[in-house]
Amino acid sequence: MTITNDIRYIGVNDHVTDLFESQYIIPDGMAYNSYVIFDEKIAVMDSVEAKFGDEWLANLKNALDGKTPDYLIVQHMEPDHSANILSFVKAYPSAKIVGNIQTFNMMGQFFDTLPEFEKVTVKDGDTLSLGKHELKFIFAPMVHWPEVMLTYDSTDKVLFSADAFGKFGALDAEDNEWDCEARRYYFGIVGKYGMQVQKLLKAAATLDIQIICPLHGPVLTENIAYYINKYDTWSSYKPEDKGVFIAYASIHGNTRKAAELLAEKLKGKGCEKVAISDLSREDWAECVEDAFRYDRLVLAAASYNGDVFPCMRAFITHLTERGYQNRTVAFMENGSWAPTAKRTMAALLEKSKDITYCENSVTIKSSLNADSKVALEALADELCK
């Protein structure tokens, strides 16, 4: 794939891995992106996941067409991008490795031994000239590892963005909307580090960016402001859309029926958007994505062992670990003899900032009855104000 006259894509598609980072389902696979910049000096941007090393080296060799790279720039040491550094050094022993102090510290941790190679240690704001291409390094610590840095090519106005602006899905998969899988990727992997992403966006605002080359997902070549605005919304923890997301954890189906009835009532009352998910069965990362997407959240759960049903506890933990805030939250609980779900869910959310709690809540004793249906109606009215 040609990115510009001087930049080639040499990444790989992964349709083998079932769980990315051993936790995120990837039904459409995953892309591990790598690039080559051709100039008087040739720079390779990152490597790929370990099992695709041979394919990556073959892509690189084909792109080089007999030339020899001068640099391997390591923007991120996570193994899905750094695993083939050793293979690269063996194949191209004269090439220099470009990174920062933390890059090389981590490199020593991931590789017991590496052949001798020349290091180029850069600091934030440093530049590297390849000839006509001037590369500027922009440090982005904790987006989402401490050693992460981005690279801006001022000649072609390309931002090599490391894990920022990435998404789930292989590049040879059927076309799907960027937003959904990019949102799930962002809140699953980067979501905790909103403050750091905001700092990066301020640095990016000083650059003329025409193309974004992430380490996962498609190269972004049009409407760059759209993607940057999405990242600004996500990283500032603002709701993206008006709507209600109902997340339920039901044991025998009665809490599910109550959640479904609430969804019907919200739709009937003209709520902008209503989404509902079964936390026991649906992808937890997609549920996290929806919780961050909408401005209102209903947590509906059965009591369990004097606590709350485990998948709800795990879900709320996923939210608080990622900085969940600036939302309206309502509770529905079920308990046949001593309901404990509401107070447990409320306690778990104490870590979250700027949460507005609905005045109305619903307590179900085993199954919906006349009283709990009245409470459910009142909650629907409040959520639709």
HELIX and SHEET records of a PDB file:
HELIX    1   1 ALA A   50  PHE A   52  5                                   3    
HELIX    2   2 GLY A   53  LEU A   64  1                                  12    
HELIX    3   3 PRO A   79  SER A   82  1                                   4    
HELIX    4   4 ILE A   85  ALA A   91  1                                   7    
HELIX    5   5 ILE A  101  PHE A  110  1                                  10    
HELIX    6   6 TRP A  178  TYR A  185  1                                   8    
HELIX    7   7 TYR A  186  VAL A  190  3                                   5    
HELIX    8   8 GLY A  191  TYR A  193  5                                   3    
HELIX    9   9 GLY A  194  ALA A  204  1                                  11    
HELIX   10  10 ILE A  224  SER A  235  1                                  12    
HELIX   11  11 ASN A  254  GLY A  268  1                                  15    
HELIX   12  12 TRP A  284  ARG A  293  1                                  10    
HELIX   13  13 PRO A  310  GLU A  321  1                                  12    
HELIX   14  14 ALA A  341  LEU A  348  1                                   8    
HELIX   15  15 LEU A  349  LYS A  351  5                                   3    
HELIX   16  16 ALA A  370  LEU A  383  1                                  14    
SHEET    1   A 6 ILE A   7  TYR A   9  0                                        
SHEET    2   A 6 TYR A  35  ILE A  37 -1                                        
SHEET    3   A 6 ALA A  43  MET A  45 -1                                        
SHEET    4   A 6 TYR A  71  ILE A  73  1                                        
SHEET    5   A 6 LYS A  96  GLY A  99  1                                        
SHEET    6   A 6 GLU A 118  THR A 121  1                                        
SHEET    1   B 2 VAL A  12  ASP A  14  0                                        
SHEET    2   B 2 MET A  30  TYR A  32 -1                                        
SHEET    1   C 2 LEU A  19  PHE A  20  0                                        
SHEET    2   C 2 TYR A  24  ILE A  25 -1                                        
SHEET    1   D 5 THR A 127  SER A 129  0                                        
SHEET    2   D 5 GLU A 134  PHE A 139 -1                                        
SHEET    3   D 5 MET A 149  ASP A 153 -1                                        
SHEET    4   D 5 VAL A 158  PHE A 160 -1                                        
SHEET    5   D 5 ILE A 211  CYS A 213  1                                        
SHEET    1   E 5 VAL A 274  ASP A 278  0                                        
SHEET    2   E 5 ASP A 241  ALA A 249  1                                        
SHEET    3   E 5 TYR A 294  ALA A 302  1                                        
SHEET    4   E 5 GLN A 325  ASN A 334  1                                        
SHEET    5   E 5 LYS A 353  TYR A 357  1                                        
SHEET    1   F 5 VAL A 274  ASP A 278  0                                        
SHEET    2   F 5 ASP A 241  ALA A 249  1                                        
SHEET    3   F 5 TYR A 294  ALA A 302  1                                        
SHEET    4   F 5 GLN A 325  ASN A 334  1                                        
SHEET    5   F 5 VAL A 362  ILE A 364  1                                        
END                                                                             
